[in-house]
Amino acid sequence: MAQEPGLTLPHSENFRQVLGRLPTGVVIVTGGLPEHPSGLVCGSFMSVSLDPPLVAVAPSKASTSWPAIAAAGSFCANVLADGQEQLARRFAQSGADKFTGLAYGRSPATGAPLLEGIAAWIDCRIYSQTEAGDHWLVLGEVLELSVQREAGALVFHGGSFHPLG
Ligand SMILES: Cc1cc2nc3c(=O)[nH]c(=O)nc-3n(C[C@H](O)[C@H](O)[C@H](O)COP(=O)(O)O)c2cc1C
């Protein structure tokens, strides 16, 4: 549906609709205690600095998984490949035990859950966490990272998942 020009107030529906036109990659941020892993889908992940190597992600203050990840002081960003929509949906639910019955390994630097079938991973120590409205703006210092397998990307655009490449 075409958007009427002039509706520019940043009320939440308009904000979501407009920002939803920006395609994003899909990352599952994992971490927490080894015996009680946590994770959530984030589209806000981005590269920030090369020296030092920094990335950014914006978890919501309403996230039930982020506090346990933050408490451990580190996280691993699992970059989803095309075909991993189901995994994305699983980690976009709140509160559920998302790891039950899921096969996963451990990232080498921080020991955070490394999910199977992902395209790449970025293992980080939390460098800073600042308030950003109803979200946190978190910088991660990259300790190790790798491409896991040659695969297309999973992209989120206009409210749905799309395979790329
Ligand atoms: C494509 C996509 C991108 C998302 N990006 C973010 C994000 O950047 N930050 C965030 O806090 N939640 C984001 N979410 C929503 C969370 O994944 C969702 O609220 C989840 O239920 C949080 O789980 P938790 O309560 O266990 O932390 C995104 C969801 C989807 C489907």
Ligand as a Chemical Component Dictionary entry (heavy atoms), coordinates in Angstrom:
data_LIG
# 
_chem_comp.id                   LIG 
_chem_comp.type                 NON-POLYMER 
_chem_comp.pdbx_formal_charge   0 
_chem_comp.three_letter_code    LIG 
# 
loop_
_chem_comp_atom.comp_id 
_chem_comp_atom.atom_id 
_chem_comp_atom.alt_atom_id 
_chem_comp_atom.type_symbol 
_chem_comp_atom.charge 
_chem_comp_atom.model_Cartn_x 
_chem_comp_atom.model_Cartn_y 
_chem_comp_atom.model_Cartn_z 
_chem_comp_atom.pdbx_ordinal 
LIG C1  C1  C 0 14.140 -9.701  12.266 1  
LIG C2  C2  C 0 14.067 -9.369  13.722 2  
LIG C3  C3  C 0 14.955 -8.457  14.258 3  
LIG C4  C4  C 0 14.917 -8.131  15.622 4  
LIG N1  N1  N 0 15.821 -7.250  16.125 5  
LIG C5  C5  C 0 15.832 -6.977  17.456 6  
LIG C6  C6  C 0 16.831 -6.114  18.015 7  
LIG O1  O1  O 0 17.687 -5.581  17.320 8  
LIG N2  N2  N 0 16.795 -5.893  19.356 9  
LIG C7  C7  C 0 15.851 -6.478  20.165 10 
LIG O2  O2  O 0 15.877 -6.262  21.374 11 
LIG N3  N3  N 0 14.909 -7.306  19.653 12 
LIG C8  C8  C 0 14.887 -7.570  18.330 13 
LIG N4  N4  N 0 13.947 -8.412  17.808 14 
LIG C9  C9  C 0 12.902 -8.941  18.690 15 
LIG C10 C10 C 0 13.405 -10.011 19.648 16 
LIG O3  O3  O 0 14.072 -11.051 18.966 17 
LIG C11 C11 C 0 12.194 -10.574 20.407 18 
LIG O4  O4  O 0 11.590 -9.521  21.140 19 
LIG C12 C12 C 0 12.518 -11.710 21.331 20 
LIG O5  O5  O 0 11.291 -12.246 21.787 21 
LIG C13 C13 C 0 13.334 -11.316 22.523 22 
LIG O6  O6  O 0 13.515 -12.480 23.284 23 
LIG P1  P1  P 0 13.881 -12.440 24.815 24 
LIG O7  O7  O 0 12.728 -11.819 25.548 25 
LIG O8  O8  O 0 14.104 -13.880 25.175 26 
LIG O9  O9  O 0 15.129 -11.614 24.944 27 
LIG C14 C14 C 0 13.960 -8.750  16.455 28 
LIG C15 C15 C 0 13.061 -9.683  15.909 29 
LIG C16 C16 C 0 13.114 -9.987  14.566 30 
LIG C17 C17 C 0 12.151 -11.003 14.010 31 
# 
loop_
_chem_comp_bond.comp_id 
_chem_comp_bond.atom_id_1 
_chem_comp_bond.atom_id_2 
_chem_comp_bond.value_order 
_chem_comp_bond.pdbx_ordinal 
LIG C1  C2  SING 1  
LIG C2  C3  SING 2  
LIG C2  C16 DOUB 3  
LIG C3  C4  DOUB 4  
LIG C4  N1  SING 5  
LIG C4  C14 SING 6  
LIG N1  C5  DOUB 7  
LIG C5  C6  SING 8  
LIG C5  C8  SING 9  
LIG C6  O1  DOUB 10 
LIG C6  N2  SING 11 
LIG N2  C7  SING 12 
LIG C7  O2  DOUB 13 
LIG C7  N3  SING 14 
LIG N3  C8  DOUB 15 
LIG C8  N4  SING 16 
LIG N4  C9  SING 17 
LIG N4  C14 SING 18 
LIG C9  C10 SING 19 
LIG C10 O3  SING 20 
LIG C10 C11 SING 21 
LIG C11 O4  SING 22 
LIG C11 C12 SING 23 
LIG C12 O5  SING 24 
LIG C12 C13 SING 25 
LIG C13 O6  SING 26 
LIG O6  P1  SING 27 
LIG P1  O7  DOUB 28 
LIG P1  O8  SING 29 
LIG P1  O9  SING 30 
LIG C14 C15 DOUB 31 
LIG C15 C16 SING 32 
LIG C16 C17 SING 33 
# 
